[in-house]
Structures are given as structure tokens and as C-alpha cells.
Amino acid sequence: MPARRDARSNCPARRGAHSLQRRPQPAATDKLNRLIDSGPFDVHVARTFPFDRVIDAHRALATHYVGKLALRVS
């Protein structure tokens, strides 16, 4: 009998994206706060999707490596 396939394995987020579900480390938080306090910084947004294309944005996570993806709510 073939092994059962988990339907969630087809989800792009399961293949390429990871979420952090751990508690923040105080040293990392302190470092981030110092960087923010040191002055302006740029956030690189690679691609923006309208909210009605949230599915396309989620699919893009499978092949996205540099910059951030953003949803535009209007």
C-alpha cells in the first residue's frame, strides 16, 4: 500500500517559507532596537499585491528570496 500523502505538502508555504514561532531573544530585540534608533532605514519591497490577489501573493512565497512581499489593502 502506498504511503498516504499529506494534502498540506502542496502548499507553497510548506515547501519554501518558514514562520518563526519562538519567543524573541532579548539580545536580538535589543540589537534591532539599536538599529532602529540609529536612524532611517529602507525596507525593500520586492513586490506588492492588491488584497484581492492574496492567493497569488501566497504562491509567490514559494519562489521569493530577496526583499519583502506586501499586500495592499484599499
Secondary structure, 3 states (H helix, E strand, C coil): CCCCCCHHHHCHHHHCCCCCCCCCCHHHHHHHHHHHHCCCCCCCEEEEEEHHHHHHHHHHCCCCCCCEEEEECC
